[in-house]
Amino acid sequence: MSVRIDGEKSGEVPHRTDRPRGALGRPGGAPRATRSAPHGPRRVLHGPRRILHGPRPEAVPAWIARACTFVGVMDIAAGVFPRFRHSRMHTLAEVLPGALGPFAAALSLSTGVLLLLLAHGLRRRKRRAWRAAVGLLPAGALAQFTYRHSLVGVLISLALLAPLLRHRDEFTALPDPRSRWRALANFVLMGAGSLALGLVVVSAHPHHMVGDPSLADRIEHVLYGLFGLEGPLDYTGSTSSTVTFSLGALGLLTAVTTIYLAFRPEHPAARLTEDDEARLRALLDKHGGRDSLGHFALRRDKAVVFSPSGKAAVTYRVVSGVMLAGGDPIGDVEAWPGAIERFMDEATAHSWTPAVMGCSETGGEVWTRETGLDALELGDEAVVEVADFSLAGRPMRNVRQMVKRIERAGYETRVRRIRDLDEGELDRIRAAAEDWRGTDTERGFSMALGRIGDPADGDCLIATAHKADGGPGPSGDLKAVLHFVPWGMDGVSLDLMRRDRSADPGMNELLIVAALQAAPRLGITRVSLNFAMFRAALARGEKIGAGPVLRVWRGLLVFLSRWFQIESLYKFNAKFRPCWEPRFVVYRTSRDLPRIGLAALQAEGFVSLALPRVLRRRPKAPPRPCAHAPAQRDVRAA
């Protein structure tokens, strides 16, 4: 694909339109934008010619994945149930060696399990999955022939092999970032699956089983068989060998896949390099005032792609096969299309699902126009204009009374830049923030920086609450911390809120008011507070005249608020009378939304697949550069 010069498709910032909120997709009902094929427009076939021509090339991986799943299930059934289908080839089978039956059963079972594992990779166009499937299908066909003597099974396996070879150019996706923790996950999942499938194997021959063993005896036999040992069960005839070889194959398959994942070269997730961070900071110095989430692009667990001119960039993280970008692109808006195209090219190269979390309305317009993706309103960001903020008046009575009560209790506040704090105080604040964290993992991705007190973040703002008689403890008189990141030259965006659980209620309200009152002397005119997910539905659903659908939707959100801070964040933000700025999620198709939602929950730290903190191993060395990173594939601009 040819590289497009920045601004070739977009020469100006898109203006806001009056279309209904939440329907940010294609302007004016225009058709979805698509990238033209390199050899001109594709001819569209209809009717019988379309059926004879077969599926579109881009749809082939999904069809092959489904067929691969079917063949895998058939191979497993053939290995577990030898009379799954009666054979018409007994005459030919009689000339085969008698010992081949048990071996073939084990081969059929192993091939079926591996094909099921590869189906997901084939759907995502992974090249390695294609190579493995091309090798396994002939093995499955051989097992079908030698064990079940099924010509139909052979033909089905070979029929799947033909489109794999014909459409091999569709399977070009590069590997995902990986780590050796996948070996442990594979061992647990494959071990559980092998145990369950082994119970089916030992129970599939009731007429050849000696006695009536209990479930405990069957489980014991499976466990022994997975390690290649004889168990307590016994069978008549050659069935005993068939069961032994099948269980041994499952155990060997679990061991081989686990060892492979444990000892293959590590391919860590991409990180920001020092050069990447320096270039991003230069872009933020010039254009950081456009988006309140811009500074969060400096999280060091993100990767980045730059536009060809280097005037814009998109940062992202890959979570469970979803390429998640956060906020708007960084830099000159005229160069956004070039950075977005690089982002989409990277997603295509790895067969990742592209998604954007929390972009503004302007950003959503550019994303949907340049890529043909759709957008859905996710919630609203609370922005307080410092000049308009005041504790006077009836609407602010509750906040005003809470702040006065806490101040009378002996609390005082300090609002300073990070560069004005000494290292000792920063260490104490960092230790307190870590100690007060209520979860094992740090939460936040699109609206969190993930660090406090870095020397490069001297412009960050920190508000602390202190109480002179706070009592003994590692935190001393420190009772609460709020951390803000820069938003251009005259704004800050809330990053982190932490407080001592033993402190009086209202610490966060106290520190937000203190930060807003100290803002004028610090040259700050606007403060971005928390993001309120689905705020519009919560606000409209509680008003008189709300329809039944809206009321049901609001009731569901209130119910989910028991586990997620949905309603509580909305009500907390509303105390400060903010302006509400909508934020959007950008996605490819509606069926991708559940996967994107799960990936976002993982990235934000609400769903963690990591081990508990006490079992985690501390890294001994900084992560190596990622082999798939754009810098090493000439994706970044020179």
QUICOR-V465931 format. One record per residue. RES is the residue in one letter. PHI is phi in degrees with one decimal (* if undefined). Layout:
RES,PHI + RES,PHI
This chain:
M,* + S,-71.6 + V,-85.2 + R,-92.2 + I,-72.4 + D,-54.2 + G,80.2 + E,-65.2 + K,-101.4 + S,-132.5 + G,-106.4 + E,-154.4 + V,-71.1 + P,-66.6 + H,-82.9 + R,-70.2 + T,-113.9 + D,-99.6 + R,-67.8 + P,-59.9 + R,-68.1 + G,91.5 + A,-119.4 + L,-81.4 + G,-48.6 + R,-79.3 + P,-62.0 + G,61.6 + G,71.1 + A,-65.8 + P,-67.7 + R,-61.9 + A,-74.1 + T,-134.2 + R,-85.8 + S,-72.6 + A,-69.4 + P,-64.5 + H,-114.5 + G,92.6 + P,-67.5 + R,-83.4 + R,-74.0 + V,-93.9 + L,-103.5 + H,-133.6 + G,66.0 + P,-59.6 + R,-63.8 + R,-66.2 + I,-66.9 + L,-66.4 + H,-70.1 + G,89.9 + P,-68.2 + R,-62.1 + P,-55.4 + E,-70.8 + A,-92.2 + V,-60.9 + P,-56.1 + A,-66.0 + W,-66.3 + I,-66.8 + A,-62.3 + R,-65.4 + A,-64.8 + C,-64.4 + T,-62.6 + F,-62.3 + V,-64.8 + G,-62.5 + V,-63.2 + M,-64.7 + D,-64.8 + I,-64.1 + A,-62.1 + A,-67.0 + G,-75.2 + V,-85.2 + F,-112.8 + P,-64.1 + R,-104.3 + F,-56.5 + R,-146.3 + H,-67.0 + S,-95.7 + R,-113.7 + M,-121.6 + H,-62.4 + T,-62.7 + L,-68.8 + A,-67.7 + E,-64.3 + V,-84.3 + L,-79.4 + P,-58.5 + G,-63.6 + A,-78.9 + L,-72.4 + G,-56.3 + P,-59.0 + F,-62.6 + A,-66.9 + A,-61.3 + A,-64.6 + L,-65.1 + S,-63.8 + L,-63.9 + S,-65.3 + T,-62.2 + G,-61.9 + V,-63.0 + L,-65.0 + L,-64.9 + L,-62.8 + L,-67.5 + L,-82.8 + A,-59.8 + H,-65.1 + G,-65.2 + L,-66.2 + R,-61.4 + R,-93.3 + R,64.9 + K,-73.2 + R,-66.7 + R,-66.9 + A,-64.3 + W,-62.8 + R,-61.0 + A,-65.7 + A,-65.4 + V,-62.3 + G,-80.1 + L,-81.4 + L,-59.8 + P,-61.4 + A,-64.6 + G,-64.9 + A,-63.3 + L,-62.8 + A,-66.4 + Q,-60.4 + F,-72.7 + T,-76.9 + Y,-97.6 + R,-93.3 + H,55.9 + S,-102.2 + L,-69.2 + V,-62.9 + G,-61.2 + V,-63.8 + L,-64.5 + I,-65.0 + S,-62.8 + L,-72.0 + A,-66.3 + L,-75.8 + L,-66.7 + A,-62.2 + P,-66.1 + L,-61.2 + L,-73.2 + R,-66.9 + H,-104.5 + R,-63.0 + D,-70.7 + E,-79.7 + F,-107.1 + T,-124.9 + A,-67.3 + L,-80.9 + P,-67.7 + D,-82.4 + P,-59.4 + R,-145.7 + S,-146.7 + R,-77.0 + W,-64.5 + R,-65.7 + A,-64.1 + L,-64.8 + A,-62.5 + N,-62.7 + F,-62.0 + V,-66.9 + L,-69.5 + M,-66.5 + G,-63.1 + A,-65.3 + G,-64.5 + S,-65.3 + L,-64.8 + A,-66.0 + L,-68.0 + G,-63.1 + L,-63.2 + V,-66.4 + V,-61.9 + V,-71.3 + S,-97.6 + A,-83.9 + H,-127.2 + P,-64.1 + H,-78.4 + H,-106.8 + M,-85.6 + V,-85.0 + G,80.9 + D,-129.4 + P,-67.3 + S,-79.9 + L,-63.7 + A,-63.7 + D,-64.8 + R,-68.5 + I,-62.7 + E,-62.5 + H,-64.0 + V,-63.8 + L,-62.5 + Y,-62.9 + G,-65.2 + L,-63.2 + F,-96.8 + G,79.5 + L,-109.8 + E,-77.5 + G,-100.5 + P,-76.6 + L,-84.7 + D,-138.3 + Y,-129.3 + T,-91.2 + G,67.1 + S,-84.0 + T,-62.6 + S,-60.0 + S,-67.3 + T,-61.7 + V,-64.5 + T,-63.2 + F,-65.4 + S,-65.3 + L,-65.7 + G,-62.1 + A,-65.4 + L,-63.6 + G,-64.4 + L,-64.9 + L,-63.0 + T,-62.2 + A,-66.8 + V,-66.4 + T,-64.6 + T,-67.0 + I,-63.7 + Y,-61.9 + L,-67.8 + A,-75.4 + F,-110.1 + R,-72.2 + P,-57.6 + E,-70.4 + H,-128.1 + P,-68.8 + A,-64.8 + A,-67.1 + R,-130.9 + L,-70.0 + T,-85.2 + E,-62.5 + D,-67.5 + D,-58.5 + E,-63.7 + A,-63.3 + R,-67.6 + L,-66.1 + R,-64.6 + A,-65.2 + L,-66.9 + L,-67.6 + D,-61.3 + K,-90.5 + H,-127.8 + G,-67.4 + G,-76.0 + R,-75.8 + D,-133.2 + S,-68.9 + L,-95.2 + G,-59.5 + H,-67.0 + F,-70.7 + A,-65.5 + L,-86.3 + R,-57.1 + R,-87.7 + D,-100.8 + K,-112.1 + A,-105.9 + V,-145.4 + V,-124.0 + F,-106.9 + S,-69.2 + P,-54.9 + S,-85.3 + G,78.1 + K,-89.4 + A,-150.5 + A,-152.6 + V,-127.0 + T,-99.9 + Y,-157.3 + R,-138.4 + V,-97.8 + V,-130.0 + S,52.8 + G,80.5 + V,-108.1 + M,-91.2 + L,-96.0 + A,-102.3 + G,-122.2 + G,72.0 + D,-81.9 + P,-58.4 + I,-93.5 + G,111.3 + D,-65.4 + V,-63.7 + E,-69.0 + A,-96.3 + W,-57.0 + P,-56.8 + G,-65.8 + A,-68.2 + I,-64.7 + E,-63.7 + R,-63.2 + F,-60.0 + M,-67.2 + D,-63.1 + E,-65.5 + A,-63.3 + T,-67.0 + A,-62.2 + H,-103.7 + S,57.6 + W,-87.6 + T,-86.5 + P,-76.9 + A,-158.5 + V,-127.8 + M,-109.0 + G,75.8 + C,-79.9 + S,-77.4 + E,-65.3 + T,-63.6 + G,-61.8 + G,-63.0 + E,-60.7 + V,-68.7 + W,-59.3 + T,-69.1 + R,-74.0 + E,-80.4 + T,-116.8 + G,78.5 + L,-74.2 + D,-107.8 + A,-132.5 + L,-136.7 + E,-66.4 + L,-98.5 + G,166.3 + D,-134.9 + E,-97.7 + A,-89.9 + V,-121.2 + V,-105.6 + E,-81.7 + V,-59.5 + A,-64.6 + D,-94.4 + F,-84.1 + S,-158.5 + L,-84.6 + A,-76.0 + G,99.8 + R,-64.6 + P,-59.0 + M,-99.0 + R,-61.3 + N,-63.1 + V,-64.8 + R,-61.2 + Q,-66.1 + M,-65.1 + V,-64.1 + K,-63.9 + R,-64.0 + I,-68.1 + E,-63.2 + R,-67.5 + A,-75.9 + G,102.3 + Y,-87.1 + E,-130.4 + T,-120.9 + R,-136.4 + V,-122.7 + R,-143.9 + R,-79.2 + I,-59.5 + R,-66.6 + D,-89.7 + L,-101.0 + D,-80.9 + E,-64.7 + G,-62.9 + E,-68.6 + L,-63.1 + D,-61.9 + R,-67.0 + I,-67.6 + R,-62.7 + A,-64.1 + A,-67.0 + A,-62.3 + E,-68.3 + D,-69.7 + W,-84.6 + R,-66.4 + G,-88.5 + T,-128.4 + D,-70.5 + T,-114.5 + E,-72.1 + R,-93.2 + G,120.1 + F,-148.0 + S,-78.2 + M,-132.7 + A,-149.4 + L,-89.2 + G,83.2 + R,-158.6 + I,-133.8 + G,80.7 + D,-67.0 + P,-56.7 + A,-77.2 + D,-106.5 + G,-63.5 + D,-81.5 + C,-63.8 + L,-108.9 + I,-131.9 + A,-115.9 + T,-127.1 + A,-112.0 + H,-130.5 + K,-137.7 + A,-58.8 + D,-100.0 + G,-68.3 + G,91.4 + P,-70.0 + G,150.3 + P,-62.3 + S,-88.4 + G,62.9 + D,-85.1 + L,-72.9 + K,-121.3 + A,-160.3 + V,-139.6 + L,-123.6 + H,-122.1 + F,-118.3 + V,-106.9 + P,-64.9 + W,-129.0 + G,68.6 + M,-90.8 + D,-130.7 + G,-145.4 + V,-137.4 + S,-127.3 + L,-65.7 + D,-110.3 + L,-148.7 + M,-130.0 + R,-137.5 + R,-147.9 + D,-69.3 + R,-63.9 + S,-87.0 + A,-74.9 + D,-64.3 + P,-62.7 + G,98.7 + M,-62.7 + N,-65.9 + E,-61.7 + L,-59.1 + L,-75.0 + I,-66.1 + V,-62.2 + A,-62.3 + A,-66.0 + L,-68.2 + Q,-73.6 + A,-86.5 + A,-58.6 + P,-58.3 + R,-71.4 + L,-97.7 + G,76.0 + I,-105.0 + T,-114.3 + R,-149.2 + V,-131.4 + S,-93.6 + L,-97.0 + N,-70.0 + F,-92.3 + A,-105.2 + M,-71.2 + F,54.4 + R,-61.1 + A,-60.4 + A,-66.8 + L,-66.1 + A,-70.9 + R,-74.9 + G,-69.4 + E,-94.2 + K,-86.2 + I,-66.6 + G,90.7 + A,-64.8 + G,-72.9 + P,-64.4 + V,-64.7 + L,-64.5 + R,-67.5 + V,-65.4 + W,-62.3 + R,-64.2 + G,-61.7 + L,-65.6 + L,-64.4 + V,-64.1 + F,-64.0 + L,-67.7 + S,-66.1 + R,-65.8 + W,-111.7 + F,-121.2 + Q,-79.5 + I,-101.4 + E,-69.4 + S,-64.5 + L,-67.6 + Y,-61.1 + K,-68.0 + F,-64.4 + N,-64.2 + A,-64.0 + K,-60.2 + F,-99.0 + R,52.4 + P,-85.0 + C,-88.2 + W,-105.5 + E,-111.2 + P,-68.7 + R,-126.7 + F,-127.3 + V,-107.5 + V,-109.0 + Y,-145.7 + R,-87.1 + T,-136.6 + S,-63.0 + R,-70.5 + D,-81.8 + L,-61.3 + P,-59.8 + R,-66.9 + I,-64.9 + G,-61.3 + L,-65.0 + A,-63.2 + A,-65.2 + L,-63.1 + Q,-66.2 + A,-64.3 + E,-78.7 + G,91.7 + F,-79.8 + V,-122.5 + S,-119.4 + L,-103.0 + A,-86.8 + L,-73.5 + P,-59.0 + R,-59.0 + V,-68.5 + L,-100.9 + R,-79.9 + R,-96.3 + R,-70.0 + P,-66.3 + K,-89.8 + A,-149.9 + P,-64.0 + P,-62.6 + R,-77.6 + P,-57.8 + C,-78.6 + A,-67.5 + H,-94.5 + A,-60.8 + P,-58.7 + A,-62.9 + Q,-91.2 + R,-118.3 + D,57.8 + V,-88.7 + R,-75.4 + A,-71.7 + A,-70.9
